[in-house]
Structure formats: C-alpha cells, structure tokens
Amino acid sequence: MEPAQAQNHIFLIFYASGQSGSHLIMTNLLPNYNRLPFALSKGENVYLYDDQKHKYLDFTSGIGVMNLGYSFTASKNAVKAQLDALPHLSNLYQNPLQEAVADKLSYDGKYKAFFCNSGTEANEAALKLARLIKPEAKILAFNDGFHGRTFGAMSATMQAKIQAGFAPLVPDFVASDYNDVAMLRQTLLTENIGAIIFEIIQGEGGIIPITGAFAAALKMAQEQGILLIIDEVQTGIGRTGKLFSFEHFGFEPDIFTVAKGLANGIPTGAMLAKAKYADFFSAGKHGSTFGGNPLAMASANAVLSALTDDFLAEVSEKSEFLKQLLSEKLSKKPTVKAVKGIGFMIGIQLSDEKTLSENMAKLREEGLLVLSAGHDVIRLLPPLIMSKAELAKGMEILEDVL
C-alpha cells in the first residue's frame, strides 16, 4: 500500500469475547508467532490482566524477563529519571551507567562486559570473540540446546526445527549430545574444538539440568585449553537462586552471556569475558548502536542492586518450597512423568506429549499462565518475588488440572 492510500485506509481489529479473553485478529504483522487468543493489558506485581479484565497468576515472567515482577518500583523510577535526563547515548562517549552495571557483573574484576540488546546478540558476540581467540578451531554445541535465531547463534542451536530452511549455516559448528560424557570425550578426540557453548539447564530443550559428571567433563576440557561459553540468558539474574546458574557447579566460564531478566523488561543483553581476553575485542571489532542504552542500564543497575545475598537465599528457599509441593501433589499422578529443574526454572514432564497444549489451555482458563518446553514439558518460570501463598495458589491450579 502506498503512503497516500494508507492515510485513508481503515484498519479493522476484530474481537470475539470468550472465557479466556478477547480474540484479537492482528492483520498487519508477519505470522511468525503462534499468539494466544487474547491481549494482556496490565501487569501488577505477579499478576497479569487481559483486556476483558480477567486476572492471571503469572508463572512465565514474560519468558524469564520480569524476574522482579511488574511493579518493581526501583527500576521504573530509574528509567523515568533517565528518560528525562538523557534517553540515548551512543557508544562514542563515556557511560558511567555501563561501568556501574559491568562492575556488578564482573565478579570482582575477573570479567569485562560488552552490552547489546538481546540474548541472541550476546551469544553472537560470544561466538565472534571465541573465533578471534581460537581462529582455526571449531565450536561445539549440544543437541536440543537453544542460543538464539540470528545466523551464528542459530548455527549453535542444534534443533532441526530452528535451523530448517536456513542452510547454509555458519560453518565449523559441531553437535554432540548433552549430558553424554562418552560422546563428549569422543568428539573432543576427533574434532579440533576450540570452544564449547552450553546452558546449565537446557530451557527450550525441555528443562534438562546438567549432571555433575558432565559438568566435571566440561571442566576437564577447559583445563586442556578449550573455552567454555555458558549461556545464562534464561538461567541468570537469580532464576536458580544464584546470580548465575554456573555457580551451582563451580564453573568459572571463559565467557558467559546474559539478557532476559537483566533489566526487568527493558531490552538489554551482555557478553562477559575473562579480562585476559579483552584485547581481542579491540576498537571496531564489534559494536551496537543501542547496546548499553542509558534506559536499559538504569533499569539493570536497579535490578542487580536488588539481587542481594539475602534476596537470592529467599529465592532458593521459596523454590524448594514449590518443588516440594510439586513432588507431593504431582509425583503420583498418571499424567505426570517427572518434575525437574533448579530454583525457579522448573519443568513438569507429562506422560503424554499430546496433552501439552490442552493442559496449558486448561491452566489458562483457571487463571494460571505457564510455558511449554520441548515436546512434553510444562515450563514454570515464576517471578522471583512471588510469595509462598501465591506459589501455593498456582500449585492448587496445577493439581486440579493435571
């Protein structure tokens, strides 16, 4: 449509009222999302409201983004103040807010930060840095892992449904099975591997935590000079009861990435690399117009300031409370095969994958929003601030539906 025609064009939005809210037919967007048939219009603490005033307890956190809920005052106030002062600052100038956030992520100066806008951008930066450090070597990634949808990150995402239609992909990526120590060792013997990218808990792959034996094998590979890149996009920012999930297993990654919950709803991401690798990203090697934007950094600074040791200890305690409830209420149900995960990243594996979408719809009708993972897993990512009473309420709905 030409601009002149668009001025006189009437765009129609159709609503069909139903139990789960209104049905909004969106006609001007590409159909690359399977959107649910209702529009959310308001968020408050750990609850979401649709445009028909239905209330939902949110066990999704916007896919792990709103870790501190929808009413985190410190972040909102910081963003509003920054919006009035200076909403954008290019990376041609000094940026004290970037320095403050980088310091909070640095593990006492061990790591240097590069800021971007999303998880896939953070992983692209990590992969580019790994190529600079190990230019002749290949990068190992694991089947059913997920690292993003840009070409480099997608090439490391060993899922046929993600890669289908986009060949040729970026070369020199090698696949192996997650948590398979023997296959990992064989791959390292037969391939020239310079870096390994992985998640501590495979999220999109079905909530699959790393095993102790596999963690030990990866550390051994690191001791032999192979770079470890840990994708903390979904598992980081307190999601598992630690600032980053690699702390549970004693990893000291060469590179790690973060996004999602870093700024509690403001798009941002970061790649952190050991200080000794900083010079590989010399001026001009990589960049981002919006990376480290003042609005995102103001929010991220507030988020990281809130993640105190006491707060994280409380997250751990509440997540154990939820997992105990899940075990007590669901373990004997014939519809449930297993409950797995770490902290507030939990998967309920169903006995029959054909019932996944049906059960998710029923939970939604009862006022509980959840996610899927893999083919047969209900994924729970509740906000870290959710109370035990609210967790128990969600558990009651899960028990009734499943």
C-alpha positions in Angstrom: 0.0 0.0 0.0 1.3 3.5 -0.9 1.6 6.1 1.9 -1.1 8.2 0.3 -3.5 5.3 0.3 -2.7 4.4 3.9 -3.8 7.8 5.1 -7.4 7.0 4.1 -7.4 3.3 4.9 -9.5 2.0 7.8 -7.7 -0.7 9.8 -10.1 -3.2 11.4 -9.4 -5.0 14.7 -11.9 -7.8 15.5 -12.6 -9.0 19.0 -14.5 -12.2 19.9 -15.3 -12.4 23.6 -14.6 -15.7 25.2 -13.7 -17.3 28.6 -10.0 -16.7 28.1 -10.4 -13.1 27.0 -10.8 -11.4 23.7 -9.7 -12.7 20.3 -7.7 -10.1 18.6 -7.1 -10.7 14.9 -3.8 -9.0 14.1 -3.6 -8.4 10.3 -0.6 -6.2 9.9 2.2 -8.5 11.3 4.1 -11.4 9.9 2.6 -14.7 11.2 5.9 -15.9 12.8 4.3 -16.3 16.3 1.6 -18.6 17.5 -0.2 -16.0 19.5 -2.7 -16.9 22.2 -6.3 -15.6 21.5 -6.3 -12.7 24.0 -4.4 -9.4 24.7 -2.8 -8.6 28.0 -3.3 -5.0 29.0 -1.9 -4.6 32.5 0.7 -6.1 34.9 0.7 -5.7 38.6 3.2 -7.5 40.9 2.9 -11.2 39.9 -0.4 -10.9 38.1 -1.4 -10.1 34.5 -4.8 -8.8 33.3 -6.3 -9.1 29.9 -8.5 -6.6 28.1 -11.6 -8.4 29.4 -10.5 -7.8 33.0 -9.6 -11.5 33.6 -6.8 -11.9 36.1 -3.9 -14.4 35.7 -1.2 -15.6 38.1 1.9 -15.4 36.0 4.2 -18.4 36.1 6.0 -17.2 33.0 7.7 -13.9 33.9 7.4 -12.9 30.2 9.6 -16.0 29.4 12.1 -15.3 32.2 12.2 -11.5 31.8 10.1 -10.0 34.6 12.1 -11.6 37.3 11.2 -8.9 39.8 7.6 -8.6 38.8 5.5 -6.0 37.1 5.7 -3.4 39.9 9.4 -3.1 40.6 9.5 0.5 41.7 13.3 1.0 41.7 13.5 0.1 38.0 10.6 2.2 37.0 11.8 5.2 38.8 15.3 4.8 37.5 14.1 4.6 33.9 11.7 7.6 34.3 14.5 9.7 35.7 16.9 8.6 32.9 14.3 9.3 30.3 14.0 12.9 31.5 17.8 13.3 31.7 19.2 11.5 28.6 17.3 8.7 26.9 20.1 7.7 24.5 23.8 8.0 24.4 25.9 6.5 21.7 29.0 4.4 22.5 31.3 7.2 21.2 31.3 8.7 24.8 32.0 7.6 28.3 29.0 6.0 30.0 29.1 5.8 33.8 25.9 3.7 34.0 27.5 1.0 31.8 30.5 1.0 34.1 28.3 0.6 37.1 26.4 -2.4 35.6 29.6 -4.0 34.3 31.1 -3.8 37.8 28.2 -5.6 39.3 28.6 -8.4 36.7 32.4 -8.6 36.9 32.9 -11.0 39.8 35.4 -8.6 41.4 37.0 -7.6 38.1 37.5 -11.0 36.6 35.3 -10.3 33.6 34.8 -7.4 31.2 31.4 -6.6 29.6 30.1 -5.9 26.2 26.5 -4.6 26.1 23.9 -5.4 23.5 20.1 -5.7 23.2 19.2 -9.4 23.5 20.3 -12.9 24.2 21.0 -13.8 20.7 23.1 -10.7 20.2 25.0 -11.6 23.4 25.7 -15.1 22.0 26.7 -13.7 18.7 29.3 -11.5 20.5 30.5 -14.6 22.4 30.9 -16.7 19.3 32.7 -13.9 17.5 35.1 -13.4 20.4 35.7 -17.2 20.5 36.6 -17.2 16.8 39.1 -14.4 17.4 40.7 -16.2 20.3 40.7 -19.7 18.6 40.6 -18.8 14.8 41.4 -22.3 13.5 39.2 -24.3 15.8 35.5 -25.4 15.7 32.8 -24.6 18.2 30.9 -27.5 19.9 27.2 -27.1 20.8 24.7 -29.6 22.1 21.6 -31.2 20.6 18.4 -29.6 21.9 20.2 -26.5 23.2 19.0 -23.1 22.3 21.1 -20.0 21.8 19.1 -17.7 19.5 17.9 -17.2 16.0 20.5 -15.0 14.3 22.8 -16.9 12.0 25.7 -17.5 14.4 23.5 -18.3 17.4 21.2 -20.4 15.2 24.2 -22.4 13.9 24.9 -23.2 17.6 21.3 -24.2 18.2 21.2 -27.9 17.4 17.5 -28.2 16.7 16.3 -29.1 13.2 13.0 -27.1 13.7 15.0 -24.0 14.3 17.6 -24.4 11.6 15.2 -25.7 8.9 15.2 -23.6 5.7 18.2 -21.5 6.5 21.1 -23.6 5.1 23.9 -23.0 4.6 24.6 -22.1 8.2 27.8 -20.7 9.7 30.5 -23.3 9.2 32.6 -25.1 11.8 29.9 -25.9 14.4 29.9 -29.4 15.8 27.0 -31.1 17.6 27.1 -33.6 20.5 24.5 -35.0 22.9 24.0 -33.1 26.2 25.0 -34.9 29.4 26.7 -37.7 27.4 30.2 -37.8 28.8 31.4 -40.6 26.5 30.2 -38.8 23.3 31.7 -35.5 24.5 35.1 -37.2 25.0 34.9 -38.9 21.6 34.0 -35.6 19.9 36.9 -33.8 21.6 39.3 -36.6 20.4 38.1 -36.5 16.8 37.4 -32.8 16.2 39.5 -29.7 16.6 37.3 -28.0 19.2 38.3 -24.5 20.5 35.1 -23.6 22.4 32.0 -25.2 23.8 28.8 -23.3 24.2 26.1 -24.7 26.5 23.3 -24.0 29.0 23.5 -25.2 32.6 19.8 -26.0 32.2 18.6 -26.6 28.7 15.5 -24.4 28.6 13.8 -24.8 25.2 15.1 -28.3 25.0 12.8 -29.4 27.9 14.3 -28.2 31.2 17.2 -30.5 31.3 19.8 -29.7 34.1 23.4 -30.5 33.6 24.6 -33.6 35.5 27.6 -33.5 37.9 29.6 -35.9 35.7 29.0 -33.8 32.6 30.0 -30.6 34.4 33.2 -32.4 35.5 34.0 -33.4 32.0 33.5 -29.9 30.7 35.8 -28.5 33.4 38.4 -31.0 32.3 38.1 -29.8 28.7 38.6 -26.3 29.9 41.7 -27.3 31.7 43.0 -28.6 28.4 42.6 -25.1 26.9 39.1 -25.3 25.4 37.0 -22.2 26.0 33.7 -22.6 27.9 30.9 -20.3 26.9 28.0 -20.5 29.2 24.6 -19.2 28.0 22.9 -17.7 31.1 20.2 -15.9 29.0 17.4 -17.7 30.7 19.1 -19.2 33.8 20.8 -16.0 35.0 19.8 -13.0 37.1 18.7 -15.0 40.2 16.5 -17.5 38.3 18.1 -20.5 40.0 18.8 -19.0 43.4 22.3 -17.8 42.4 23.2 -14.7 40.4 24.2 -17.2 37.6 23.5 -20.9 37.5 27.1 -21.8 36.8 27.8 -21.0 40.5 25.9 -24.2 41.5 28.5 -26.3 39.7 31.7 -24.4 40.5 32.3 -23.2 36.9 34.5 -20.3 36.1 33.5 -19.7 32.4 35.8 -18.1 29.9 32.8 -16.3 28.5 29.1 -16.1 29.7 26.1 -14.3 28.3 23.0 -12.7 29.9 19.8 -11.0 28.8 16.1 -11.6 29.6 15.9 -10.6 33.3 18.8 -8.2 33.3 16.7 -5.1 33.0 13.3 -6.4 34.1 11.5 -5.7 30.8 13.8 -3.2 29.1 15.6 -4.9 26.2 19.2 -5.5 27.0 21.9 -8.2 26.9 25.6 -8.6 27.8 28.5 -10.8 27.0 31.1 -11.1 29.8 34.6 -12.4 29.0 37.6 -13.0 31.3 39.7 -9.9 31.5 42.6 -11.6 29.8 40.6 -11.8 26.5 39.5 -8.2 26.5 42.1 -7.0 23.9 40.7 -9.4 21.3 37.7 -7.1 21.0 39.7 -4.0 20.1 38.0 -0.9 18.7 36.0 -1.7 15.6 35.8 -5.5 16.1 32.2 -5.4 17.3 29.6 -2.9 18.2 26.0 -1.9 18.8 24.1 1.3 18.3 21.7 0.7 21.2 23.9 -1.6 23.3 24.2 -0.3 26.8 21.5 2.3 26.2 21.1 4.6 29.3 17.4 3.5 29.9 18.4 -0.2 29.9 21.4 0.4 32.1 19.4 2.4 34.6 17.0 -0.5 34.9 19.7 -3.1 35.0 21.6 -1.2 37.7 18.4 -1.3 39.9 17.8 -5.0 39.2 21.4 -6.0 40.1 21.3 -3.9 43.3 18.2 -5.8 44.4 19.8 -9.2 44.0 21.4 -9.3 47.4 22.6 -12.5 49.0 19.6 -12.4 51.3 17.2 -12.0 48.4 18.8 -14.9 46.5 18.7 -17.1 49.6 15.0 -16.4 49.8 14.6 -17.3 46.2 16.3 -20.7 46.9 14.1 -21.3 49.9 10.8 -20.5 48.1 11.8 -22.6 45.1 12.4 -25.5 47.3 9.0 -24.9 48.9 7.4 -25.0 45.4 9.4 -28.1 44.3 8.3 -29.9 47.4 4.7 -29.1 46.7 5.1 -30.3 43.1 6.6 -33.5 44.3 3.9 -34.1 46.9 0.9 -33.2 44.7 2.0 -34.4 41.2 4.5 -37.3 41.6 1.8 -39.9 41.8 -0.4 -38.6 39.1 -0.5 -40.8 36.0 -0.5 -37.7 33.8 3.0 -36.6 35.2 6.2 -38.4 34.2 8.7 -36.2 36.1 9.4 -32.9 37.8 12.9 -31.4 37.2 14.8 -28.2 37.3 16.8 -25.9 39.6 15.5 -22.9 41.5 12.6 -21.2 39.8 13.3 -22.9 36.5 11.1 -26.0 36.7 9.7 -28.4 34.2 6.7 -30.8 34.6 7.2 -33.6 32.1 3.9 -35.0 31.0 3.3 -38.7 30.4 1.6 -38.0 27.1 3.0 -35.1 24.9 -0.3 -34.9 23.0 -1.9 -33.4 26.1 0.6 -30.5 26.5 -1.4 -27.8 24.6 -4.7 -29.0 26.1 -3.4 -28.8 29.7 -1.8 -25.4 29.1 -5.2 -24.1 27.8 -7.0 -25.5 30.8 -4.5 -23.9 33.2 -5.0 -20.6 31.4 -8.8 -20.9 31.8 -8.3 -21.4 35.5 -6.2 -18.2 35.7 -2.6 -19.6 35.6 -0.2 -18.7 32.8 2.6 -21.3 32.1 5.0 -22.0 29.2 6.0 -25.1 27.3 9.5 -26.6 26.7 10.5 -29.4 24.4 7.6 -31.6 23.3 6.1 -32.7 26.6 7.1 -30.3 29.3 5.2 -27.5 31.1 7.7 -24.9 32.0 7.4 -22.8 35.2 9.3 -19.5 35.4 7.5 -17.6 38.2 8.8 -14.1 39.2 11.4 -14.4 41.9 9.3 -12.1 44.2 6.3 -14.5 44.2 5.2 -15.3 47.8 4.7 -18.8 49.1 0.9 -18.2 49.3 0.9 -17.3 45.6 3.1 -20.3 44.7 0.7 -22.5 46.6 -2.2 -21.0 44.8 -0.6 -21.8 41.5 0.1 -25.3 42.7 -3.5 -25.8 43.5 -4.5 -25.0 39.9 -1.8 -27.3 38.6 -3.0 -30.1 40.8 -6.6 -29.7 39.8 -5.9 -29.5 36.0 -3.3 -32.3 35.9 
